[in-house]
Amino acid sequence: MSGVPAQVKVVEVGPRDGLQNEKSIVPTSIKIAFIEALADAGLAVVEATSFVSPKSIPQLADADEVMRDLRRKEGVRYPVLVPNERGMDRALAAGARDIAVFTAASESFTRHNINATIAESIARFTPVVARAKKEGIAVRGYVSTCFGCPYEGAVAPSAVLSVAHRLLDLGIDELSIGDTIGVATPNQVTDLCERLNARFGVERLAMHFHDTRGTALANVLAALQCGIAIIDSAAGGFGGCPYAPGAAGNLATEDLLYMLHGMGIETGVSLDGVAAATSVIAERLDHAPTSKAWQALHSK
């Protein structure tokens, strides 16, 4: 198709965003095997874990051990989620060299998620970003609920642009625009991407879709047609958010790769390799992966 990028960077969020809402606690050794298998599949960015409070996300309470024991592959980045300076201390002590910070485009979601306003959430991680820049550490920023909020309903594009502007002004290297509850449709994606592109350009923008209503791949196509070349996804389609009632899993990496490769878009990632990584983690969960491509491969 004309107008779409020839190459797309796939940011794998399965080990963090994919697992954070799972009730079955996955052993640390299996998480590490999952991450290493994803890296071996050719993914250049694998978000490994989160240094939020273990009480908030029990599944990721072993973040220190994961980062300490992980076999890092040359050329692969392993960002970790960091909410504040305490989390940053832990992340650095565990050897992290890429971090991510997070906020939202709706006040109600931010309050439910981290008990803070949007302004307070940004104030919390502002010193984290400054410290990271000083130490040469790459910083990714997440903006949740960019199309809809479970508490407020529709979110205005102007609210997303306002938060994006504040984060990019801090020096964020890459900004991920999230459809946390999976309500977006392609026309909405096109509208928001065009607004973001006009204000900031597309080079530092990523899109992060959940597949609650089955529109994630259609939304990816709309984003590609706007020039977006960074897409988040989770192996197996796992995920959800503890603070977003009804939100389904992330866009599945296997499904994303099947579409991109079928369109002739390069990713450098092996679909079969990602599917094998999904199988590593699937055995430890109480439900099957939702990825259609994984199911098709697994049926063989």
C-alpha positions as CSV (number, residue, x, y, z in Angstrom):
1,M,0.0,0.0,0.0
2,S,1.2,3.5,-0.8
3,G,1.8,5.9,2.0
4,V,2.7,3.4,4.7
5,P,6.2,3.0,6.2
6,A,8.5,0.5,4.6
7,Q,9.7,-0.6,8.0
8,V,8.0,-0.7,11.4
9,K,9.6,-0.9,14.8
10,V,7.5,-3.3,17.0
11,V,7.8,-2.6,20.7
12,E,7.0,-5.7,22.7
13,V,5.2,-5.0,25.9
14,G,4.1,-8.5,26.8
15,P,6.4,-9.2,29.8
16,R,5.1,-6.0,31.5
17,D,1.8,-4.8,30.1
18,G,0.8,-8.3,29.0
19,L,1.4,-9.9,32.4
20,Q,0.5,-7.2,34.9
21,N,-3.2,-8.1,34.9
22,E,-2.8,-11.9,35.1
23,K,-4.0,-13.5,38.3
24,S,-1.8,-16.5,38.0
25,I,1.7,-15.5,39.4
26,V,4.3,-16.5,36.8
27,P,7.6,-17.8,38.2
28,T,10.5,-15.5,37.7
29,S,12.5,-18.0,35.7
30,I,9.6,-18.4,33.2
31,K,9.3,-14.6,32.8
32,I,13.0,-14.5,32.0
33,A,12.7,-17.3,29.5
34,F,9.8,-15.4,27.9
35,I,11.8,-12.2,27.6
36,E,14.8,-14.0,26.2
37,A,12.7,-15.9,23.7
38,L,11.2,-12.6,22.5
39,A,14.6,-11.1,22.0
40,D,15.7,-14.2,20.2
41,A,12.7,-13.8,17.8
42,G,14.3,-10.5,16.6
43,L,12.5,-7.9,18.7
44,A,14.8,-5.0,19.3
45,V,12.7,-3.6,22.2
46,V,11.3,-5.9,24.9
47,E,9.7,-4.1,27.8
48,A,10.8,-6.3,30.6
49,T,9.0,-5.3,33.8
50,S,7.8,-2.5,36.1
51,F,9.3,-0.9,39.2
52,V,6.0,0.2,40.6
53,S,5.0,-0.8,44.1
54,P,4.8,-4.6,44.4
55,K,1.6,-4.0,46.4
56,S,0.0,-2.4,43.4
57,I,1.1,-5.0,40.8
58,P,1.9,-8.3,42.6
59,Q,2.7,-10.0,39.4
60,L,5.7,-7.8,38.8
61,A,7.0,-7.8,42.4
62,D,10.1,-9.7,41.2
63,A,11.3,-6.9,38.9
64,D,14.7,-6.7,40.6
65,E,15.3,-10.4,40.1
66,V,14.1,-10.4,36.5
67,M,16.5,-7.6,35.6
68,R,19.4,-9.0,37.6
69,D,19.2,-12.5,36.1
70,L,18.1,-11.6,32.5
71,R,20.5,-12.6,29.8
72,R,20.7,-9.5,27.7
73,K,21.1,-9.8,24.0
74,E,23.4,-7.4,22.2
75,G,21.4,-4.8,20.3
76,V,18.2,-5.3,22.3
77,R,16.7,-2.7,24.6
78,Y,14.9,-3.8,27.8
79,P,12.9,-0.7,29.1
80,V,11.2,-0.9,32.5
81,L,8.3,1.2,33.8
82,V,9.4,3.7,36.5
83,P,6.7,5.7,38.5
84,N,8.9,7.9,40.7
85,E,12.4,8.4,42.1
86,R,12.2,5.4,44.4
87,G,11.3,3.2,41.4
88,M,14.2,4.8,39.5
89,D,16.6,3.9,42.3
90,R,15.5,0.3,42.1
91,A,15.7,0.2,38.3
92,L,19.2,1.6,38.2
93,A,20.4,-0.8,40.9
94,A,19.0,-3.7,38.9
95,G,20.9,-2.6,35.8
96,A,18.2,-0.9,33.7
97,R,19.4,1.4,31.0
98,D,16.0,2.2,29.4
99,I,13.0,3.5,31.3
100,A,9.4,4.4,30.7
101,V,7.2,6.9,32.6
102,F,3.4,7.1,32.4
103,T,0.4,9.3,32.8
104,A,-3.0,9.6,31.1
105,A,-5.2,12.0,29.1
106,S,-8.1,11.8,31.6
107,E,-8.0,13.0,35.2
108,S,-10.3,10.3,36.5
109,F,-8.2,7.5,35.2
110,T,-5.0,9.0,36.6
111,R,-6.6,9.3,40.0
112,H,-7.8,5.7,39.9
113,N,-4.5,4.4,38.6
114,I,-1.9,6.3,40.7
115,N,-4.1,8.4,43.1
116,A,-2.8,11.7,41.5
117,T,-3.8,14.3,39.0
118,I,-2.2,14.5,35.6
119,A,-0.1,17.4,36.8
120,E,0.9,15.6,40.0
121,S,1.9,12.5,38.0
122,I,4.1,14.5,35.7
123,A,5.6,16.3,38.7
124,R,6.5,12.9,40.2
125,F,8.5,11.7,37.2
126,T,10.0,15.0,36.1
127,P,13.1,14.5,38.3
128,V,13.2,10.9,37.0
129,V,13.4,12.1,33.4
130,A,16.0,14.7,34.3
131,R,18.1,12.1,36.0
132,A,17.8,9.7,33.1
133,K,18.9,12.4,30.6
134,K,21.9,13.2,32.8
135,E,22.9,9.6,32.8
136,G,22.3,8.9,29.1
137,I,19.3,6.7,29.7
138,A,16.5,6.6,27.1
139,V,13.1,7.6,28.3
140,R,9.8,6.5,26.8
141,G,6.5,8.1,27.8
142,Y,3.1,6.5,27.9
143,V,-0.2,8.4,27.7
144,S,-3.2,6.2,28.6
145,T,-6.9,6.7,27.7
146,C,-6.2,8.8,24.6
147,F,-9.5,7.8,22.9
148,G,-11.7,6.9,25.9
149,C,-11.7,6.6,29.6
150,P,-13.6,4.0,31.7
151,Y,-14.8,6.7,34.1
152,E,-15.3,9.8,31.8
153,G,-16.1,8.4,28.4
154,A,-14.8,10.0,25.3
155,V,-11.5,11.9,25.6
156,A,-11.0,15.1,23.5
157,P,-7.9,15.1,21.2
158,S,-7.0,18.5,22.7
159,A,-6.5,16.8,26.0
160,V,-4.1,14.3,24.4
161,L,-2.2,17.0,22.7
162,S,-1.8,19.0,25.9
163,V,-0.3,16.0,27.8
164,A,1.9,15.1,24.8
165,H,3.2,18.6,24.7
166,R,4.2,18.6,28.4
167,L,5.9,15.2,28.1
168,L,7.9,16.0,25.0
169,D,8.9,19.3,26.6
170,L,10.5,17.3,29.4
171,G,12.8,15.6,26.9
172,I,10.9,12.3,26.4
173,D,12.6,10.3,23.6
174,E,9.5,8.4,22.4
175,L,5.8,8.9,23.2
176,S,3.3,6.0,23.1
177,I,-0.3,7.0,22.6
178,G,-2.6,4.4,24.2
179,D,-6.1,3.2,23.6
180,T,-6.3,1.7,27.0
181,I,-9.9,0.4,26.9
182,G,-10.0,-0.4,23.2
183,V,-12.7,2.0,22.0
184,A,-10.9,3.7,19.1
185,T,-12.0,3.4,15.5
186,P,-9.8,4.1,12.4
187,N,-11.4,7.6,11.8
188,Q,-10.6,8.6,15.3
189,V,-7.0,7.3,15.0
190,T,-6.5,9.2,11.8
191,D,-7.8,12.4,13.3
192,L,-5.6,12.2,16.4
193,C,-2.5,11.1,14.4
194,E,-2.9,14.0,12.0
195,R,-3.2,16.4,14.9
196,L,-0.1,15.0,16.6
197,N,1.9,14.9,13.4
198,A,1.0,18.5,12.7
199,R,2.2,19.6,16.2
200,F,5.1,17.2,16.9
201,G,6.0,15.2,13.8
202,V,5.7,11.4,13.7
203,E,9.3,10.4,14.4
204,R,8.9,10.0,18.2
205,L,5.3,8.8,18.2
206,A,4.1,5.2,18.8
207,M,0.6,3.8,19.0
208,H,-0.6,1.3,21.6
209,F,-3.9,-0.4,20.9
210,H,-6.0,-2.8,23.0
211,D,-8.3,-5.1,21.1
212,T,-11.4,-4.9,23.3
213,R,-13.8,-4.4,20.4
214,G,-11.7,-6.1,17.7
215,T,-10.5,-2.8,16.0
216,A,-6.8,-2.9,16.9
217,L,-5.5,-4.0,13.6
218,A,-7.7,-1.6,11.7
219,N,-6.5,1.1,13.9
220,V,-2.9,0.1,13.2
221,L,-3.5,0.4,9.5
222,A,-5.0,3.9,10.0
223,A,-1.9,4.9,12.0
224,L,0.5,3.5,9.4
225,Q,-1.3,5.5,6.7
226,C,-0.5,8.6,8.8
227,G,3.2,7.7,8.8
228,I,3.4,6.2,12.3
229,A,6.2,3.6,12.2
230,I,6.3,2.5,15.9
231,I,3.7,0.1,17.1
232,D,3.3,-1.5,20.6
233,S,2.0,-5.0,20.9
234,A,2.0,-8.0,23.3
235,A,2.9,-11.6,22.4
236,G,-0.2,-13.8,22.6
237,G,-2.5,-10.8,23.0
238,F,-2.2,-10.9,26.8
239,G,-2.9,-7.9,28.9
240,G,-5.4,-5.5,30.3
241,C,-5.3,-2.9,33.0
242,P,-6.2,-3.3,36.7
243,Y,-7.6,0.2,36.6
244,A,-9.6,0.0,33.4
245,P,-12.7,-2.2,34.0
246,G,-13.6,-4.2,30.9
247,A,-10.4,-3.6,29.0
248,A,-9.3,-6.6,27.0
249,G,-5.8,-7.6,26.1
250,N,-3.3,-5.8,23.9
251,L,-3.0,-6.1,20.2
252,A,-1.2,-9.5,19.7
253,T,2.3,-9.3,18.3
254,E,1.7,-12.4,16.2
255,D,-1.4,-10.8,14.6
256,L,0.5,-7.5,14.0
257,L,3.4,-9.3,12.4
258,Y,1.2,-11.4,10.2
259,M,-0.5,-8.2,8.8
260,L,2.7,-6.2,8.4
261,H,4.6,-9.0,6.7
262,G,1.7,-9.7,4.4
263,M,1.8,-6.0,3.4
264,G,5.5,-6.2,2.6
265,I,6.5,-4.1,5.6
266,E,9.8,-5.1,7.2
267,T,10.1,-5.7,11.0
268,G,13.1,-7.9,11.5
269,V,11.0,-10.1,13.7
270,S,10.2,-13.8,13.3
271,L,6.4,-14.5,13.7
272,D,7.2,-18.2,14.4
273,G,9.8,-17.0,17.1
274,V,7.2,-14.8,18.8
275,A,4.7,-17.6,18.7
276,A,7.2,-19.9,20.4
277,A,7.8,-17.3,23.1
278,T,4.1,-17.1,23.7
279,S,3.9,-20.8,24.2
280,V,6.5,-20.5,26.9
281,I,4.3,-18.2,29.0
282,A,0.9,-19.7,28.0
283,E,1.6,-22.9,29.9
284,R,1.7,-20.9,33.1
285,L,-1.5,-19.0,32.7
286,D,-5.1,-20.0,33.3
287,H,-6.4,-19.2,29.8
288,A,-5.2,-19.5,26.2
289,P,-3.6,-16.7,24.2
290,T,-6.1,-14.6,22.3
291,S,-3.8,-14.1,19.3
292,K,-5.5,-15.4,16.1
293,A,-2.2,-16.0,14.4
294,W,-0.9,-17.9,17.4
295,Q,-4.0,-20.1,17.4
296,A,-3.6,-20.8,13.7
297,L,0.0,-21.8,14.1
298,H,-0.7,-23.8,17.3
299,S,-3.5,-25.8,15.6
300,K,-0.9,-27.2,13.2
